[in-house]
Amino acid sequence: MKIHACSFGIAGATTVCAIYTCLALALKYLPGQTLKLIGTIHMMPKLDYIKPFITVTPKAIVTGIITHVITTFLIFWLIAKIYNLFQKE
């Protein structure tokens, strides 16, 4: 079975866009709770040091969405292309 690489890339990019947007908005409007959640999962010892440096601006949100969507699309597209190369005709 062949995978349509562009559709696979778009599906992955759309999913990442939705997740990134939700997390960015949560960090923008609920920074304390979001940082506590992220801190307990990922970086609890360093949370007090990085809190003052975290600023979420609309420009940062848009830039993050664009870069993550492009990167995800390329990765998923490449995975589908490689998968299709190994499939038997």
C-alpha positions, 0 to 999 in steps of 0.5 A: 500500500502506497501512502500519498506523501503530501496528504500524510505531510499535511495531516501531520502538519495540521495536527502539530499546528492544532496542538502547538496553538492550544499549548501556546494559548494556554501558556499565554493566558494561563502561564502559572498553571501551564508552567507548573504542568510543563515544569513537573513533566520536563524541567522542575529544577530549572523552572524558577530560573527560566520563568522570568525569561518566558514571554509569549507574544503573538509574533512568537506564537505565529513564528513557532506555528510556522516553523513547526508546521514546515518542519513537521510537513517535511519530516512526514513527507520524507517518512512517506517517501521512504516508506513508498520506496520500500513497498513492493509494486 
